[in-house]
Every structure is written in C-alpha cells, then in structure tokens.
Amino acid sequence: MINIIVVFPKKEVTLKIKNILIKNGYEVSAVCLTGARVMQAVGQMEAGVIVSGIRFADMMYHELRDCLPDNFEMIVVANRHQWEEYGDDDVIYLPLPMKGFDLIDTVADILMDMNRRMKKNRDKPKLRSADDQGVINQAKLLLMKRGSYTEEEAHRYLQKQSMDSGTNMVETAHMVLDMF
C-alpha cells in the first residue's frame, strides 16, 4: 500500500493540505510537524508520498529526503525564493501560491507511477541465490547423465515436477538429488 504523509512546520497548513487530499479521495496516513516524526511514521510503511514544506523545526526537507527509503517520493511546496535558495532536482517542487488541483494532479501522477513500478517489481522473477542455482544445476547434470536428457529437457522435467508436486524448483532439485 502506498501511504501519504503530510509534513509542514505549522499545524494549520498541514491540516489544510490534508483536507485537500481527503476531499479528493485520498487517504492521509500521517500528519507531522517535524522530520523526526515523519521518520517514525515511514518506519512502519512500505511505500509512500510525502507532501512537505521546505523547512521544519528539526531539519530541512533534503535532510529528511536523504533518510527516506527508495520507495518514498517527495513533493515540496515552497515559494520561489525558498526553492532558489534550498531546492534541488531530487524532488518534485510545487510553487506557492499553490492551487489545490496542482497538488491533486501531482499526487495522482506519482501514485500511478509508484503503483506501476511496484507491480513491475512484483512481476519480476525472483533471483535465485548462487547456492540454490547450484543445486538446480547439479540436479540437471544428474538427469542429463542418468536419464539421457538434454539440459533443456532436464530443466523442463524439474519445472514440471515442481509444478506437479507443489514445491519450488530448489526443493524439487533436492528431491532428484536424494533419489539418486
């Protein structure tokens, strides 16, 4: 799940941003006044978008950004003067005065992009460890020697046995090695 955190040094600004998001159908997971509080909230979340000001009581936005895991994005809302002085290109910037629909469009774009990336990572085949791959290779070699299989046929045999038995390829390879 992708969370939204709102953090500004003034409570009234934080609540205004939160209300804009809620009125447009977004759930806000946390509202914070300090970077330290954001870090506590982030520790309990898988991924998220942080909508923030440029400066908090305890740190600047870039110090917070440097502490965030890769699966969090930031939108910084600031006036042009602040952005020219402190801003950089590692986050998305929304200039003040800000229109509510600019925030909503930006959040929607980020969430869509993050969902696409997370789906792509979920669909990506998991990489096997060198030890697991070694076990599979040993089982294939054994099948090739004892069963006159080609490497491709041995691999298909392991895959089919794995599917038929409801075990993963490594477990199936161990069973083949144990049989011989």
N, C-alpha and C positions, 0 to 999 in steps of 0.2 A: 504494500500500500504506500502511496506517495502522500506525505503529510505536508501541510502548510503551516509555517511558523511566522508570526509577525513580531518584529522587534524594533522598537523605537524608544528613545530615552524618555519621552513624555507619554504618560498613560492615555491621555485623551486622543493623541494621534494614533496610537496603537489600536485603540478601540474603534476609531473611525475607519481605519484600513480593514480591520476585522469585519466590521459591519458591511462594508462594500463587498467584500468577498462572500460573506454569508448571504447577502441579498441576491447575489448572482449564482447561488447554488453550490458554493464551495464550502467545505468543512475546514475550519481552522483548528489545528491540533493544539497549538500553544500560542499564548501571547506573552511576550517577555519585555523587560525594560533594560536588561543587561546582557552582554555577550556570554557571561558565565552561565546564566540561566538557559540560554539557547543551547550551550554545550551539554548541560544536563538533559535537556529535552531530546536533543539529537542522539544521545547515547541509547535511548530507548526506541529509536525509529530506524526503519530500513532505508528509507529514501525520503527526500522532501525538497520543498522550495522555501527559501527564507526571503521574506519581504522585509527590508530593513532600511533604516536611515544610514547615514554615513558615519556617525559618531555615537557612542554610548557612554555611560558613566565610567565603565571599566576598560573600554578598548575601542579601537577603530574597526570599521567593517572589514578591512583587509586582514586584520589580525584574527578576526573570527573566521573569515573565509579560509585562511591558512590552516585552521584547526579542523575544518569540516572534512568528513569522508567524501570520496569521489561521487557518491550517489546523491549529493545535495547541490542544488543550484541556488544562486543568489540574485535577487533583484534589489538594486539600491536606488532609493528615492532621495534625491538631493537637489538643491538649487545649483545652477551652472557654476557659480563661483566656488562652491564647495567641491564640485566634481572636478573642476580645472585644477584645484589645489591638491586634492587627495585621490581622485579617481584613477582607475586603470581599466584595461580591457578584459580582465578576467571575470567580470560580472556584467549583468545587464543593467543598464542605467535608465531610469525614468526621471526626466527633469520636472522640477516644481515650477509653476503650479501644475499639478498632475490631474488629468481627467480620469474619472473612475473607469471608463471603458478602456483607456490605455492600459491600466493595471489589469483588468479582466482579460483583455486580449493577450497581454504578455504572459500572464499566468497560464492561460489556456494553451498557448504555444509551447511553453516549457513543459507542462504536464503531458501534452501529446508527444513531444519529443522524448521525454523520460520514459513514458509507457512503451514507446516503440523500442527504445534501447533495452529496457528491462525484458521485453518479450523476446527480442533478438538474443539476449544473453541466456534466457531460459531455454530457447530452442536450439542453442548451440550445443553440439555434442560435448559431453564431459571428457576431458583429457584424462587418460589413464596414467597412473604412476609408472615409473620405469620397472618396478618390481612386478606390477600387475601385467604389464605388456610382456615382460619376460616369461611369466607363467603361461600366458596365451601362446607365445611363440614356441615354448617348449612343447606344449600340447599339440600344436600344429605340426611340429617336426616329428613328434612321435606318431601322429596319424599318417604323416607322409611316409615314414619308414615302414610302419607295421600294416597300414591299410592301403598302400599304393595310391594315396590321394595326391593331387597337386596341391599347392599352397592355397589356391583359391577354393578348391573343394574342401580342404581341411577347415578353412575359415568358415565356409558356409555350414559345414557339419556342426562346428561349435556354436554358431549362431542359432541353428535350428534346434539343437539340443537344449540350448539356453532358453529359447522361447517355449519349447515343449515342457520343460521341467519347471519353468517359472523362476529360474535363477539367473544371475548375471553371467557374463562371459567368463569372468575370472573364476567364479565358483565352478562353472562347467569345465573349464580347463583343469582345475584341480581334480575334479572327478575323473576326467580322462587320464590324467597322470596317475591317479591312485589305482585305476583299473589295470593299468599295465605295470 
